[in-house]
């Protein structure tokens, strides 16, 4: 079976794969796993190195769709080749999570993941933001799952409510105070 046919008719494995180049990436990638788990979506979690275990990485990526994956979240630091190499092997969407590195604070990872050549895209989230990697994977799945889309909508509503509540607290304590202790007029704010 070639990869295209397995992309069309996958098995019933977990829909999300989460991979990282090293166990040192785990604190960042656990954020992706926690977000996916929060929405009740199954995932698999693996350590694969593009440099130290290239054959295992090729096997993982080339059989991903056949195993039922719909999207892969790949985190890596430093040279950060894992997301791009996985994307080069599979036609599944790949989300790159740049992991903070010692030398350049993750900027090297970000550039490596974001600067993919034409034809091999990798969606890239902010440095160290595994949670957004998880959310983006869920949003991709939600394009074909109205129940998951509704859960994501409610999650976004909870974020809006949280900001509104924080603003209301701020306005109630000091936000309405203008210069000199007088209430600020809305037109002067």
C-alpha positions, 0 to 999 in steps of 0.5 A, a space after each residue: 500500500 502506498 502512502 497516498 492510499 493509506 492517507 485516504 483509508 487509515 486504520 483506527 489508531 489515535 489521530 494525533 502523533 506527538 514526537 520529539 527529538 529528545 527526552 529533554 524536549 518532553 516538558 515542552 511536548 507534555 504541554 501538547 499532550 495535556 491539551 490534546 488529553 483535555 479534549 479527550 482525543 487519543 494520541 501517541 507519544 514518541 522520542 525520535 531523533 532525525 539525527 540519531 535514529 533516522 531509520 526509525 523516524 522514516 518508519 514512523 513518518 512513512 507508516 503514520 497515516 496507515 496507523 490512523 494518524 491524522 496530524 503530527 506534532 513534532 518538537 525539536 530544539 537546536 538544529 530542529 530537523 525532526 518536524 521538517 524531515 517528518 513532513 518530507 516523508 508524510 503528506 499528513 499535516 505536521 506542526 512544528 514546536 520549536 523547543 528552547 535551546 541553550 545557545 540561542 533560546 530557541 530562535 535557532 529551532 524556530 528558524 529551522 522549523 519555519 524556514 522549510 523549502 517550497 512544497 514541504 510545509 510545516 505549520 510552526 507555533 511559538 517557541 516552547 508553546 507545546 499547548 498551541 501545537 496541541 490546539 492547532 492539531 485539535 483544530 485540524 481534526 475539528 474540520 471533520 468533527 463537529 463535536 470537537 469543534 463545539 468543544 473548541 468553541 467553548 474553550 475559546 469562550 472560556 478564554 474570553 470570559 477569563 479576560 473579561 473577568 480580569 478586566 472587570 477586576 482591574 476596572 473595579 480596583 484601579 482602572 477607572 481612576 484617572 489622574 489625581 484620583 478622579 474617575 477617568 472619562 471614557 473619552 479621555 482614556 
